[in-house]
Amino acid sequence: VLPLPSQNGPCEGDAVCVQKFLCTNVSTSGVGVIDIRFSDDNPCVHYLLQCCNPEDIIEDPDGGNGDGGNGDGGGGGDGGNGGGGDDGGKVTPKPTPPTPEPRSTGCGIRNTHGISFRITGAKDNETEYGEFPWMMSILKTEVVLGLLNGSVYQCGGSLIHSQVVLTAAHCLNKIRASELKVRAGEWDTKTTIEMYPYQDRSVVEFVLHPEYYDGGLHNDVALLFLDSPFRLNKIIQPVCLPPQDATFDYETCFATGWGKNLYGKPGIYQTILKKIDLPIMPYDQCRSALRTTELGPEFVLHKSFICAGGMAGKSACQGDGGSPLVCPIPNRQDQYYQTGVVVWGVGCGEHGIPGFYANVAKYRNWIDQHMIQRNFGTSSYTS
């Protein structure tokens, strides 16, 4: 990460605008606090920038442990809501032979206090930077008149191995693997000056659950296999998966995503990754609640679903499909299982009406089978 020259502008004296985490006067305490609501008092042009004297600039804030960029994270940095970040038509490299990862003891670690800085001024459930390091953005490349024309946000997903992403099967309807790429390390989709650059990887294969039914979105899970592994760092790490058939009734969990904040046309896609806390609703209670809606009194809730939410204004919304729902692992500090994949809902955050999620615990054996078949192993997501 390099200082941004002031170009004889807005700072006084020799000071220049740099990312705040590069200036010792905000970094000496370990982690700075950054107000994500831009202030008129800041002479620099971005909430992540501030004036800094040359002698106070940190040249290598991460001690050489950063990702260092990968040449594929340029572009507009706004893939989270339908913008740039295209690969410039580069040729997709051949897949590298997969190798099992060493047994992981660190999957599912939530960075509750953020990485390199903490935010203040959050009014819309914004996450901390790097708080949920398994969150992935799935992008679809657009081709116009035979030319690559950028990427648009397709769905969310979660990293379960450095080369494998879990998402919803409905996100892949009428799409070829060659049209997809996955972005890791995204946070604010309108900027590229965070501490770590995002990384993009192409999808070479995807697998839908064999019993996926698009009419009712039953068994709505899929695995994406990438052309090469992500380089794991502080903001890119896999999530843990629960044991087969584990239950999480009444647990308070978190859904994350860049989806719309309201259902339908009034909603807008989010800029910074959002989180929402949601309780898991038991199956029978969920079915009863749904029978009071337009689904009708005879509605049968398929066993592949888990329900969460039911509080007004709290729900995963349109555009959050494929994103993870995570619940705390008992007796583990800040460590989480992915318990659900966002599927669908009735409205968006209506009181008493939960949202639907694919129940990940029902698919652990299926996921393990495909991981072992491809020599990836299961240790990366086993707590």
C-alpha positions as CSV (number, residue, x, y, z in Angstrom):
1,V,0.0,0.0,0.0
2,L,1.5,3.3,-1.1
3,P,0.9,6.9,0.2
4,L,-1.3,8.9,-2.1
5,P,0.4,12.2,-3.1
6,S,-1.3,15.4,-2.1
7,Q,-0.6,17.0,-5.5
8,N,-0.1,20.4,-3.8
9,G,-3.5,19.9,-2.4
10,P,-5.4,19.8,0.5
11,C,-3.0,19.1,3.3
12,E,-0.8,21.7,5.0
13,G,2.9,21.9,4.8
14,D,4.6,18.7,3.6
15,A,1.8,16.4,4.7
16,V,0.2,14.2,2.1
17,C,-3.1,12.2,2.0
18,V,-2.5,8.5,3.0
19,Q,-4.6,5.7,4.2
20,K,-5.2,6.2,7.9
21,F,-3.7,2.9,8.9
22,L,-0.4,4.1,7.3
23,C,0.0,7.1,9.6
24,T,1.6,6.6,13.0
25,N,-0.5,9.2,14.7
26,V,-3.5,6.9,14.4
27,S,-1.7,3.6,14.4
28,T,0.5,3.8,17.5
29,S,-2.4,2.5,19.7
30,G,-2.6,-0.7,17.6
31,V,-5.9,-0.1,15.9
32,G,-7.3,3.2,14.9
33,V,-10.9,4.3,14.9
34,I,-12.3,5.4,11.5
35,D,-15.6,7.2,11.1
36,I,-17.2,5.8,7.9
37,R,-19.5,8.9,7.6
38,F,-17.3,11.3,5.8
39,S,-16.6,14.6,7.6
40,D,-16.2,18.0,6.1
41,D,-13.4,18.5,8.6
42,N,-11.3,16.0,6.6
43,P,-9.3,17.8,3.9
44,C,-8.7,14.5,2.1
45,V,-11.4,13.1,-0.2
46,H,-12.2,9.8,1.5
47,Y,-13.1,8.5,4.9
48,L,-10.1,6.1,4.8
49,L,-7.6,9.0,4.1
50,Q,-6.0,11.6,6.3
51,C,-3.2,14.1,6.1
52,C,0.1,12.7,7.4
53,N,3.6,14.1,7.7
54,P,6.2,12.2,5.7
55,E,8.1,11.1,8.8
56,D,4.9,9.5,10.2
57,I,4.2,7.3,7.3
58,I,4.5,3.6,7.8
59,E,6.0,1.9,4.7
60,D,5.0,-1.7,5.6
61,P,2.1,-1.7,8.1
62,D,1.7,-5.5,8.1
63,G,5.4,-6.4,8.4
64,G,5.5,-8.0,5.0
65,N,2.6,-10.4,5.7
66,G,0.1,-8.7,3.4
67,D,-1.2,-10.2,0.2
68,G,0.8,-7.7,-1.9
69,G,-1.8,-7.7,-4.7
70,N,-2.3,-10.2,-7.4
71,G,-2.8,-8.1,-10.5
72,D,-6.5,-9.0,-10.7
73,G,-7.9,-6.6,-8.2
74,G,-7.8,-3.4,-10.2
75,G,-10.9,-2.0,-11.9
76,G,-13.6,-0.1,-10.2
77,G,-13.7,-2.1,-7.0
78,D,-17.5,-2.1,-7.0
79,G,-18.3,-5.6,-8.0
80,G,-20.4,-5.9,-4.9
81,N,-23.2,-3.9,-6.5
82,G,-22.8,-4.4,-10.1
83,G,-19.7,-2.5,-11.2
84,G,-16.1,-2.9,-12.5
85,G,-13.2,-5.1,-11.6
86,D,-13.1,-6.9,-14.9
87,D,-10.1,-9.0,-15.9
88,G,-9.4,-7.1,-19.1
89,G,-10.0,-10.2,-21.2
90,K,-7.0,-12.1,-19.8
91,V,-6.8,-15.8,-20.5
92,T,-7.9,-18.0,-17.6
93,P,-4.9,-20.1,-16.5
94,K,-5.2,-23.9,-16.4
95,P,-6.4,-25.2,-13.0
96,T,-3.6,-26.2,-10.7
97,P,-3.7,-29.7,-9.3
98,P,-5.5,-29.5,-5.9
99,T,-3.6,-30.4,-2.8
100,P,-5.2,-31.1,0.6
101,E,-4.8,-28.3,3.0
102,P,-3.2,-29.0,6.4
103,R,-5.6,-29.6,9.3
104,S,-7.1,-26.2,10.2
105,T,-7.7,-25.1,13.7
106,G,-8.6,-21.6,12.7
107,C,-11.7,-21.8,10.4
108,G,-14.6,-19.6,11.2
109,I,-12.8,-17.0,13.2
110,R,-14.7,-13.8,13.3
111,N,-12.6,-10.6,13.6
112,T,-15.1,-8.9,15.9
113,H,-13.0,-5.7,16.2
114,G,-11.9,-5.5,12.6
115,I,-8.5,-5.6,11.0
116,S,-6.1,-2.7,11.2
117,F,-8.9,-0.3,12.3
118,R,-12.3,-0.1,13.8
119,I,-15.2,1.9,12.4
120,T,-17.5,4.3,14.1
121,G,-20.5,6.1,12.6
122,A,-22.1,2.8,11.5
123,K,-25.9,3.3,11.3
124,D,-26.9,0.6,8.9
125,N,-25.3,-2.5,10.4
126,E,-22.0,-2.2,8.6
127,T,-19.5,-4.8,9.4
128,E,-16.0,-4.1,10.6
129,Y,-13.2,-4.4,8.0
130,G,-12.4,-8.1,7.7
131,E,-14.9,-9.1,10.3
132,F,-16.3,-12.0,8.3
133,P,-13.3,-13.2,6.3
134,W,-15.1,-16.0,4.6
135,M,-17.6,-13.7,2.8
136,M,-17.3,-14.0,-1.0
137,S,-18.8,-12.0,-3.8
138,I,-19.8,-14.0,-6.9
139,L,-19.6,-12.0,-10.1
140,K,-20.8,-12.7,-13.6
141,T,-18.8,-11.4,-16.5
142,E,-20.7,-9.5,-19.1
143,V,-19.8,-9.8,-22.8
144,V,-21.1,-7.2,-25.2
145,L,-20.5,-7.6,-29.0
146,G,-17.9,-10.3,-28.2
147,L,-15.9,-8.0,-25.8
148,L,-15.6,-8.4,-22.0
149,N,-17.6,-5.5,-20.5
150,G,-17.0,-5.8,-16.7
151,S,-18.7,-7.8,-14.1
152,V,-22.0,-7.6,-12.2
153,Y,-22.8,-8.9,-8.8
154,Q,-24.6,-12.2,-9.0
155,C,-24.8,-13.6,-5.5
156,G,-22.9,-14.0,-2.2
157,G,-21.0,-17.1,-1.1
158,S,-18.7,-18.4,1.6
159,L,-15.1,-19.7,1.5
160,I,-14.8,-23.3,2.8
161,H,-11.4,-24.0,1.3
162,S,-8.9,-21.7,-0.4
163,Q,-10.1,-23.0,-3.7
164,V,-13.8,-23.8,-3.0
165,V,-16.9,-21.7,-2.4
166,L,-20.3,-22.7,-1.0
167,T,-23.3,-20.8,-2.4
168,A,-27.0,-21.3,-3.5
169,A,-27.8,-23.4,-6.5
170,H,-30.4,-20.9,-7.7
171,C,-27.6,-18.3,-8.2
172,L,-26.3,-20.5,-11.1
173,N,-29.4,-20.8,-13.2
174,K,-28.6,-20.7,-16.9
175,I,-25.0,-19.7,-16.2
176,R,-21.8,-21.4,-17.4
177,A,-18.8,-21.8,-15.1
178,S,-16.7,-19.8,-17.5
179,E,-18.9,-16.7,-17.0
180,L,-18.2,-16.6,-13.2
181,K,-15.5,-15.3,-11.0
182,V,-15.3,-15.1,-7.2
183,R,-14.0,-12.1,-5.3
184,A,-12.5,-12.5,-1.8
185,G,-11.5,-9.7,0.6
186,E,-14.2,-7.3,-0.6
187,W,-15.6,-4.9,2.0
188,D,-16.5,-1.4,0.7
189,T,-17.5,-2.0,-2.9
190,K,-16.8,1.7,-3.8
191,T,-13.2,1.9,-2.9
192,T,-9.9,0.0,-3.4
193,I,-7.7,1.6,-0.8
194,E,-8.3,-0.7,2.1
195,M,-5.3,-2.3,3.7
196,Y,-5.5,-5.5,1.7
197,P,-6.4,-5.7,-2.0
198,Y,-9.3,-8.0,-3.0
199,Q,-8.5,-11.1,-5.0
200,D,-10.4,-12.5,-7.9
201,R,-10.4,-16.1,-9.1
202,S,-12.2,-17.7,-12.1
203,V,-14.7,-20.6,-11.6
204,V,-13.7,-23.8,-13.6
205,E,-16.5,-26.0,-12.3
206,F,-19.6,-25.9,-10.2
207,V,-21.7,-28.7,-8.7
208,L,-25.4,-28.4,-7.8
209,H,-27.0,-30.7,-5.2
210,P,-28.5,-33.6,-7.1
211,E,-31.9,-33.1,-5.4
212,Y,-32.0,-29.4,-6.0
213,Y,-35.6,-28.4,-7.1
214,D,-35.8,-25.0,-8.6
215,G,-39.6,-24.8,-8.3
216,G,-39.4,-24.7,-4.5
217,L,-35.7,-24.1,-4.1
218,H,-35.3,-27.3,-2.1
219,N,-31.8,-28.4,-1.5
220,D,-30.6,-25.1,-2.8
221,V,-26.8,-25.5,-2.4
222,A,-23.9,-25.6,-4.8
223,L,-20.1,-25.7,-4.7
224,L,-17.8,-23.6,-6.9
225,F,-14.3,-24.9,-7.7
226,L,-11.8,-22.2,-8.6
227,D,-8.9,-22.1,-11.0
228,S,-6.3,-21.4,-8.3
229,P,-6.4,-20.9,-4.5
230,F,-6.9,-17.6,-2.9
231,R,-3.9,-16.4,-0.9
232,L,-5.2,-16.5,2.6
233,N,-4.5,-13.6,4.9
234,K,-6.1,-11.7,7.7
235,I,-9.3,-10.8,5.7
236,I,-9.5,-14.0,3.7
237,Q,-10.1,-17.2,5.7
238,P,-12.5,-20.2,5.5
239,V,-15.6,-20.7,7.6
240,C,-16.3,-23.8,9.6
241,L,-19.1,-26.2,8.6
242,P,-21.2,-28.0,11.2
243,P,-21.4,-31.7,11.7
244,Q,-24.0,-33.6,9.7
245,D,-27.6,-32.9,11.1
246,A,-26.5,-30.5,13.8
247,T,-29.2,-28.2,15.2
248,F,-29.1,-24.6,16.2
249,D,-32.6,-23.7,17.5
250,Y,-32.9,-20.4,19.2
251,E,-29.2,-19.5,18.6
252,T,-28.5,-15.9,17.7
253,C,-26.7,-15.9,14.4
254,F,-25.5,-13.5,11.7
255,A,-26.3,-13.1,8.1
256,T,-24.1,-11.0,5.9
257,G,-24.3,-9.6,2.4
258,W,-24.4,-6.7,0.0
259,G,-28.0,-7.3,-0.9
260,K,-30.8,-4.7,-1.0
261,N,-32.0,-3.1,2.3
262,L,-35.6,-3.2,1.2
263,Y,-37.6,-5.5,-1.0
264,G,-38.3,-4.6,-4.6
265,K,-37.7,-1.3,-6.3
266,P,-37.3,0.9,-3.2
267,G,-34.3,-1.1,-2.0
268,I,-30.7,-0.1,-2.8
269,Y,-27.7,-2.3,-2.9
270,Q,-25.3,-1.8,0.1
271,T,-21.8,-0.3,-0.3
272,I,-20.2,-1.7,2.8
273,L,-20.8,-5.3,3.7
274,K,-23.7,-5.5,6.2
275,K,-24.5,-7.9,9.0
276,I,-27.8,-8.7,10.7
277,D,-28.3,-10.7,13.9
278,L,-31.1,-13.3,13.6
279,P,-32.4,-16.0,15.9
280,I,-32.8,-19.5,14.5
281,M,-36.5,-20.4,14.6
282,P,-37.5,-24.1,15.2
283,Y,-39.0,-25.9,12.3
284,D,-42.5,-26.3,13.7
285,Q,-42.7,-22.6,14.8
286,C,-41.4,-21.5,11.4
287,R,-44.0,-23.6,9.5
288,S,-46.8,-22.2,11.7
289,A,-45.7,-18.6,11.0
290,L,-45.5,-19.1,7.3
291,R,-49.0,-20.6,7.1
292,T,-50.3,-17.1,8.2
293,T,-48.8,-15.6,5.0
294,E,-49.9,-15.8,1.4
295,L,-48.4,-19.3,1.3
296,G,-51.6,-20.4,3.0
297,P,-52.6,-22.7,5.8
298,E,-51.7,-25.9,4.0
299,F,-48.1,-24.9,3.3
300,V,-45.5,-27.6,3.9
301,L,-42.0,-26.4,4.8
302,H,-39.5,-28.6,3.1
303,K,-37.0,-30.3,5.5
304,S,-34.0,-28.9,3.6
305,F,-34.7,-25.4,5.1
306,I,-33.7,-23.8,8.3
307,C,-35.5,-20.6,9.4
308,A,-34.1,-17.4,11.0
309,G,-35.4,-14.0,11.8
310,G,-38.9,-12.9,12.4
311,M,-38.2,-9.4,13.8
312,A,-39.3,-6.3,11.8
313,G,-36.6,-4.9,9.7
314,K,-34.2,-7.8,10.2
315,S,-33.8,-10.2,7.3
316,A,-31.6,-11.1,4.4
317,C,-33.1,-9.4,1.4
318,Q,-33.2,-9.5,-2.4
319,G,-29.7,-9.9,-3.7
320,D,-28.4,-11.7,-0.6
321,G,-28.9,-15.1,-2.2
322,G,-26.1,-17.5,-1.6
323,S,-24.7,-15.5,1.3
324,P,-23.9,-17.3,4.6
325,L,-25.8,-17.5,7.9
326,V,-23.3,-18.2,10.7
327,C,-23.9,-19.3,14.3
328,P,-21.4,-19.3,17.2
329,I,-19.6,-22.6,17.9
330,P,-20.4,-23.6,21.6
331,N,-17.5,-22.9,24.0
332,R,-15.4,-21.2,21.3
333,Q,-14.6,-17.5,21.4
334,D,-15.5,-15.8,18.1
335,Q,-15.6,-19.0,16.1
336,Y,-18.5,-19.8,13.9
337,Y,-20.2,-22.5,11.9
338,Q,-22.0,-21.7,8.7
339,T,-25.5,-23.0,9.4
340,G,-27.4,-21.6,6.4
341,V,-27.2,-20.3,2.9
342,V,-29.6,-17.5,2.0
343,V,-32.4,-18.9,-0.2
344,W,-35.6,-16.9,-0.2
345,G,-38.2,-15.2,2.1
346,V,-41.7,-13.7,2.2
347,G,-41.2,-10.0,1.9
348,C,-38.1,-8.6,3.6
349,G,-37.8,-8.3,7.4
350,E,-41.6,-8.5,8.2
351,H,-42.4,-9.0,11.8
352,G,-43.1,-12.6,12.7
353,I,-42.1,-13.9,9.3
354,P,-38.6,-15.6,9.2
355,G,-36.4,-16.0,6.1
356,F,-35.5,-19.3,4.5
357,Y,-32.0,-20.7,4.5
358,A,-30.6,-24.0,3.1
359,N,-29.7,-26.0,6.2
360,V,-26.0,-26.6,5.7
361,A,-25.8,-29.3,8.4
362,K,-27.9,-31.5,6.1
363,Y,-25.3,-31.3,3.4
364,R,-22.1,-31.9,5.3
365,N,-21.7,-35.4,4.0
366,W,-22.5,-34.3,0.4
367,I,-19.9,-31.5,0.7
368,D,-17.3,-33.9,2.2
369,Q,-17.8,-36.3,-0.6
370,H,-17.1,-33.8,-3.3
371,M,-14.1,-32.3,-1.5
372,I,-12.5,-35.8,-1.0
373,Q,-13.2,-36.8,-4.6
374,R,-11.2,-33.8,-5.7
375,N,-8.4,-34.3,-3.2
376,F,-9.2,-31.1,-1.3
377,G,-9.9,-32.9,2.0
378,T,-12.2,-31.6,4.8
379,S,-9.8,-30.1,7.3
380,S,-10.1,-26.5,6.0
381,Y,-13.6,-26.2,7.4
382,T,-13.5,-28.7,10.3
383,S,-13.3,-27.0,13.7
